[in-house]
Amino acid sequence: MASRISLPRADVGAALRAAARQFRGLDPNDPSRWPAVPRYALCAVVAAAVVVVLWFVWLGGVDEEYQADLGREQSLREDYRTKVARAVNLEQLKKQREQVQQYVLVLEKQLPSKAEMDALLSDINQAGLGRSLQFELFRPGQVEVRDYYAELPIAVRVTGRYHDMGAFAADIANLSRIVTLNNLSIVPQKDGGGLTMDATARTYRYLDADEQAAQRKASAAQAKK
């Protein structure tokens, strides 16, 4: 029968007491002279502290990136929805664009060019004379240039009968070019022979290419200020 081999029993308590004794009387100013167990324990604590600090610092940066990515995700989702809606309605938007362009062309045809302004002023004058009105004042004012068009105010004073003045206003409204009557004032003449109408006729013309370029340049210069 084989004989049993007896192994030495480890005295755990004695080992712990021996390790504990190494922590007594340590010099905190010179850890290099500490016994092995305290030195290794200190290294482990420092390493764990460094790992914990780096972990939280890394997690903080990751959280900021995560929040930023969430914001970008929402923005991209909204952009995607907008583009999908545009894609779905693309044909309808194209038709609306064509309708707007046609409408703009119609309006542009109602705006005289710079060379046609004299003819338009003559048409306004003829409209009054054709209704037996007498012009006491017909004075074009200073041209007011807008972004894409120019506006010309005309001070008008005519005398005549009330119905003729109404017909004159209707004729102005039916001109092929856009002309509006503003600041209307109708008063009886002092001699009782009829009425006097004061008004400001405003007509509009589109800017030619040179005028549009100058206007854009002026607007850009104004924006820089």
Sequence and secondary structure as in RCSB ss.txt:
>XXXX:A:sequence
MASRISLPRADVGAALRAAARQFRGLDPNDPSRWPAVPRYALCAVVAAAVVVVLWFVWLGGVDEEYQADLGREQS
LREDYRTKVARAVNLEQLKKQREQVQQYVLVLEKQLPSKAEMDALLSDINQAGLGRSLQFELFRPGQVEVRDYYA
ELPIAVRVTGRYHDMGAFAADIANLSRIVTLNNLSIVPQKDGGGLTMDATARTYRYLDADEQAAQRKASAAQAKK
>XXXX:A:secstr
           HHHHHHHHHHTTTT  TT GGGS HHHHHHHHHHHHHHHHHHHHHHHHHHHHHHHHHHHHHHHH
HHHHHHHHHHHHHTHHHHHHHHHHHHHHHHHHHHHS  GGGHHHHHHHHHHHHHHTT EEEEEEE   EE SSEE
EEEEEEEEEE HHHHHHHHHHHHTSSS EEEEEEEEEE TTSS EEEEEEEEEEEE  HHHHHHHHHHHHHHHH 
